[in-house]
Amino acid sequence: MSISAGPDVAARAESGAELRDVRVAIVGTGFSGLGMAIRLKQQGSDDFLVLERGEDLGGTWRDNTYPGCACDVQSHLYSFSFALNPDWTHLYSPWDEIQEYLRRCAERFGVASHIRYRSEVTDATWDEEAQRWRITTSQGPLTAAVLVLGNGPLSAPSLPAIPGLAGFQGTLFHSAQWDHAHDLTGERVAIIGTGASAIQFVPHIQPQVGQLTLFQRTPPWIVARRDHPIVPWRRAVYRWAPFAQRSVRALMYWQREIGALALVYRPSMLRSFENLARRHLAAQVPDPTLRAKLTPNYTIGCKRILLSDDFYPTLTRDNVEVVTERIREVRAAGVVTEDGVERPIDTIIVATGFHVTDSPLAQLVRGRGGQLLAEAWRDGMQAYLGAAVAGFPNLFILIGPNTGLGHTSMVYMIESQIAYILDCLRTMERRQIQTCEVRPEVQAAYNDELQRRMRGTVWTSGCSSWYLDARGRNSTLWPGFTYEFRRKTRRFDAASYALTPQEAPRVPAGLRR
Ligand SMILES: Cc1cc2nc3c(=O)[nH]c(=O)nc-3n(C[C@H](O)[C@H](O)[C@H](O)COP(=O)(O)OP(=O)(O)OC[C@H]3O[C@@H](n4cnc5c(N)ncnc54)[C@H](O)[C@@H]3O)c2cc1C
């Protein structure tokens, strides 16, 4: 099939000519944007561009380069189904291997030449007249019939609102923007946050720093990670017999789906998991006072369950202090807690996550009537199948609202959505459709059902987490098995959309050649 409708953009891209109009514009070069581009290419389309604000591809795996950064879903599963990598060196591969994998995918599937680096999307407005998206980027404007956002829910680092943080005179950086030029040797280092990133880098920097102070608001539940190298003979088997790797991947997938059963349908099943985590803590932290500080007081799974073998032992070292007192303020040279104690600090590393429920891109995308996506989401983000939003024709979001997972690989969700969007594009081509826009009543019913299902889940058992928005509504996670999501996204369901037929092509004013 071909979904090409505009000029031969790829050819113009090769020649370096100015780019003005494409059939599909994709934002981002993480698993989402690259996956979308690769699948388009595989379906015979060349009429697309990938807009990337960075200087390299990889998204999460380009930005998160902190010591010890690695995935926490096994690499066999955390990779594209159409591009298994027999050469993963570890069960949970480090960031640079994942980025290299994504680079190889971009080359192998011929999408590298479609990427426009240093092209930050600063505005995307639906042009009613032209029936196209007008997109402004830091490299100039373009228009597109279809806009696919793969800007990532965890790509905008979030700083905590602590008084005085901006006035800190030492070194300050976010874990997703690690300052590799800064030498931590012998320094007094404060870490704010104890989430998935902190537990990975704390064990790596502790031997190097003079004093490490970990400011913890809520302790995470942590279970053993049991990472290990994948020995060369195994890699050879995977290379020689790909079905062996597929079988391992399938096994991992189904083991993890049991997690959904517990998190969503039977939170009582989590009790044995909680006991496992308690035993892990007890085995690694003999000191009862420290253990008490590190014991969560909410049901396991309510916040993300973390994996680590070396975080707890690190916290028992002489140069580490775990502070559970809230931070009152940051001063020029130290951090002051609510009890009035000031600790002198040379470097603060902020590991407080990302803008998840308040994505910056929602402030830049305008649909029908100029309505901002952020405005459409003023009562909380919502979409249909996490991808389509009423009032925003020909717009698709990859891993948009309620597609996040607490138990398995996001790449599975991304590939499900890509298949759905491609089927939509094929349908548009076949039926000569100009615009497709999800019906508001379909979106509303879908979200009512999601929120109804959310009620029995562990995520609503009373903790505060980044899964919840300002109103306490869970607009981030998929409340079900992932195969259920795949089933729902297998085919584009045209009846759920308002479709308008193609008219004679209308080239936007100002872009006429
Ligand atoms: C440290 C860390 C570890 C993780 N580990 C796992 C794991 O083990 N398993 C798992 O399933 N998930 C994991 N995740 C979640 C992970 O984010 C997703 O799995 C996946 O990588 C998201 O891919 P993406 O392409 O949607 O977004 P991203 O990888 O975030 O890519 C988004 C891209 O969009 C670009 N972009 C954003 N805004 C603009 C703009 N305005 N203009 C142009 N370009 C823009 C960004 O520069 C970036 O390149 C992890 C996340 C983090 C932060």
The ligand as an SDF file (V2000), in Angstrom:
LIG
                    3D

 53 58  0  0  0  0  0  0  0  0999 V2000
   15.3940    6.4240   32.7310 C   0  0  0  0  0  0  0  0  0  0  0  0
   14.2170    5.7840   32.0780 C   0  0  0  0  0  0  0  0  0  0  0  0
   14.1330    4.4000   31.9860 C   0  0  0  0  0  0  0  0  0  0  0  0
   13.0480    3.7970   31.3800 C   0  0  0  0  0  0  0  0  0  0  0  0
   13.0090    2.4320   31.3130 N   0  0  0  0  0  0  0  0  0  0  0  0
   11.9650    1.8320   30.7170 C   0  0  0  0  0  0  0  0  0  0  0  0
   11.8920    0.4010   30.6290 C   0  0  0  0  0  0  0  0  0  0  0  0
   12.7630   -0.3190   31.0890 O   0  0  0  0  0  0  0  0  0  0  0  0
   10.7990   -0.1430   30.0410 N   0  0  0  0  0  0  0  0  0  0  0  0
    9.8060    0.6160   29.5360 C   0  0  0  0  0  0  0  0  0  0  0  0
    8.8380    0.0640   29.0100 O   0  0  0  0  0  0  0  0  0  0  0  0
    9.8500    1.9730   29.5890 N   0  0  0  0  0  0  0  0  0  0  0  0
   10.9030    2.5810   30.1560 C   0  0  0  0  0  0  0  0  0  0  0  0
   10.9440    3.9490   30.2290 N   0  0  0  0  0  0  0  0  0  0  0  0
    9.8710    4.7410   29.6030 C   0  0  0  0  0  0  0  0  0  0  0  0
   10.3560    5.2130   28.2210 C   0  0  0  0  0  0  0  0  0  0  0  0
   10.2620    6.5870   28.2140 O   0  0  0  0  0  0  0  0  0  0  0  0
    9.5550    4.5680   27.1100 C   0  0  0  0  0  0  0  0  0  0  0  0
    9.7370    3.1640   27.1820 O   0  0  0  0  0  0  0  0  0  0  0  0
    9.9810    4.9590   25.6970 C   0  0  0  0  0  0  0  0  0  0  0  0
   11.3800    5.0400   25.6030 O   0  0  0  0  0  0  0  0  0  0  0  0
    9.3220    6.2380   25.2600 C   0  0  0  0  0  0  0  0  0  0  0  0
    9.6360    6.4440   23.9210 O   0  0  0  0  0  0  0  0  0  0  0  0
    9.0490    7.7050   23.1450 P   0  0  0  0  0  0  0  0  0  0  0  0
    9.6360    7.6480   21.7880 O   0  0  0  0  0  0  0  0  0  0  0  0
    7.5810    7.7410   23.2540 O   0  0  0  0  0  0  0  0  0  0  0  0
    9.5620    8.9610   23.9540 O   0  0  0  0  0  0  0  0  0  0  0  0
   11.0420    9.4710   24.1690 P   0  0  0  0  0  0  0  0  0  0  0  0
   12.0060    8.3550   24.1330 O   0  0  0  0  0  0  0  0  0  0  0  0
   11.0090   10.3350   25.3660 O   0  0  0  0  0  0  0  0  0  0  0  0
   11.3240   10.3630   22.8880 O   0  0  0  0  0  0  0  0  0  0  0  0
   10.6670   11.5830   22.6680 C   0  0  0  0  0  0  0  0  0  0  0  0
   11.4610   12.3770   21.6560 C   0  0  0  0  0  0  0  0  0  0  0  0
   10.6830   13.5080   21.2590 O   0  0  0  0  0  0  0  0  0  0  0  0
   11.5420   14.6280   21.1770 C   0  0  0  0  0  0  0  0  0  0  0  0
   10.7240   15.8340   21.3840 N   0  0  0  0  0  0  0  0  0  0  0  0
    9.9800   16.1580   22.4590 C   0  0  0  0  0  0  0  0  0  0  0  0
    9.3740   17.3460   22.2760 N   0  0  0  0  0  0  0  0  0  0  0  0
    9.7440   17.7790   21.0480 C   0  0  0  0  0  0  0  0  0  0  0  0
    9.4510   18.9490   20.2930 C   0  0  0  0  0  0  0  0  0  0  0  0
    8.6540   19.9130   20.7620 N   0  0  0  0  0  0  0  0  0  0  0  0
    9.9880   19.0710   19.0570 N   0  0  0  0  0  0  0  0  0  0  0  0
   10.8020   18.0920   18.5460 C   0  0  0  0  0  0  0  0  0  0  0  0
   11.1260   16.9720   19.2370 N   0  0  0  0  0  0  0  0  0  0  0  0
   10.6020   16.8190   20.4660 C   0  0  0  0  0  0  0  0  0  0  0  0
   12.5520   14.4060   22.2970 C   0  0  0  0  0  0  0  0  0  0  0  0
   13.7340   15.1410   22.0790 O   0  0  0  0  0  0  0  0  0  0  0  0
   12.7650   12.9010   22.2090 C   0  0  0  0  0  0  0  0  0  0  0  0
   13.8130   12.5750   21.3380 O   0  0  0  0  0  0  0  0  0  0  0  0
   12.0150    4.5770   30.8390 C   0  0  0  0  0  0  0  0  0  0  0  0
   12.0800    5.9670   30.9570 C   0  0  0  0  0  0  0  0  0  0  0  0
   13.1520    6.5700   31.5580 C   0  0  0  0  0  0  0  0  0  0  0  0
   13.1980    8.0660   31.6660 C   0  0  0  0  0  0  0  0  0  0  0  0
  1  2  1  0
  2  3  1  0
  2 52  2  0
  3  4  2  0
  4  5  1  0
  4 50  1  0
  5  6  2  0
  6  7  1  0
  6 13  1  0
  7  8  2  0
  7  9  1  0
  9 10  1  0
 10 11  2  0
 10 12  1  0
 12 13  2  0
 13 14  1  0
 14 15  1  0
 14 50  1  0
 15 16  1  0
 16 17  1  0
 16 18  1  0
 18 19  1  0
 18 20  1  0
 20 21  1  0
 20 22  1  0
 22 23  1  0
 23 24  1  0
 24 25  2  0
 24 26  1  0
 24 27  1  0
 27 28  1  0
 28 29  2  0
 28 30  1  0
 28 31  1  0
 31 32  1  0
 32 33  1  0
 33 34  1  0
 33 48  1  0
 34 35  1  0
 35 36  1  0
 35 46  1  0
 36 37  1  0
 36 45  1  0
 37 38  2  0
 38 39  1  0
 39 40  1  0
 39 45  2  0
 40 41  1  0
 40 42  2  0
 42 43  1  0
 43 44  2  0
 44 45  1  0
 46 47  1  0
 46 48  1  0
 48 49  1  0
 50 51  2  0
 51 52  1  0
 52 53  1  0
M  END
$$$$
